[in-house]
Amino acid sequence: MVPNANVLINVVSRRVKQLRYSGRPLVESLERLDLEDIALREIIEGKISYELAKD
């Protein structure tokens, strides 16, 4: 998971933009989910990863 709330917000935000403009969800759902919920579910299921930039 993402241990820092600020990093989580940034990861979700970037993924939502991807989903909005051209991305396809990496998870399936029977119910209709908001893009934010899809992004969170992708993170929880380990479908999305992130890497912090090094100084």
C-alpha positions as CSV (number, residue, x, y, z in Angstrom):
1,M,0.0,0.0,0.0
2,V,0.9,3.7,0.0
3,P,2.2,4.7,3.5
4,N,2.0,8.4,2.9
5,A,-1.4,10.1,2.4
6,N,0.1,12.9,0.2
7,V,1.7,10.3,-2.1
8,L,-1.6,8.3,-2.2
9,I,-3.5,11.5,-3.3
10,N,-1.0,12.1,-6.0
11,V,-1.0,8.5,-7.3
12,V,-4.8,8.4,-7.3
13,S,-5.0,11.8,-9.0
14,R,-2.6,10.7,-11.8
15,R,-4.5,7.5,-12.3
16,V,-7.8,9.3,-12.5
17,K,-6.4,11.5,-15.2
18,Q,-5.3,8.5,-17.2
19,L,-8.7,6.8,-16.8
20,R,-10.5,10.0,-17.8
21,Y,-8.6,10.5,-21.0
22,S,-7.6,7.1,-22.4
23,G,-6.9,4.5,-19.8
24,R,-8.9,1.3,-19.2
25,P,-9.5,0.1,-15.7
26,L,-7.3,-2.7,-14.6
27,V,-10.0,-4.1,-12.3
28,E,-13.5,-5.3,-13.0
29,S,-16.5,-4.4,-11.0
30,L,-20.1,-5.4,-11.1
31,E,-21.2,-2.0,-9.8
32,R,-20.6,1.3,-11.4
33,L,-17.7,3.0,-9.6
34,D,-16.3,6.6,-9.8
35,L,-12.9,7.0,-11.4
36,E,-11.4,7.7,-7.9
37,D,-12.9,4.4,-6.6
38,I,-11.5,2.5,-9.5
39,A,-8.0,4.0,-8.9
40,L,-8.1,3.1,-5.2
41,R,-9.2,-0.4,-6.0
42,E,-6.4,-0.8,-8.5
43,I,-3.9,0.3,-5.8
44,I,-5.4,-2.0,-3.2
45,E,-5.2,-5.0,-5.5
46,G,-1.6,-4.2,-6.4
47,K,-2.3,-3.4,-10.1
48,I,-0.8,0.1,-9.8
49,S,2.6,0.8,-8.4
50,Y,4.6,4.0,-7.9
51,E,8.1,5.1,-7.6
52,L,9.3,8.2,-5.7
53,A,11.8,10.4,-7.5
54,K,15.2,10.6,-5.9
55,D,16.9,13.9,-5.3
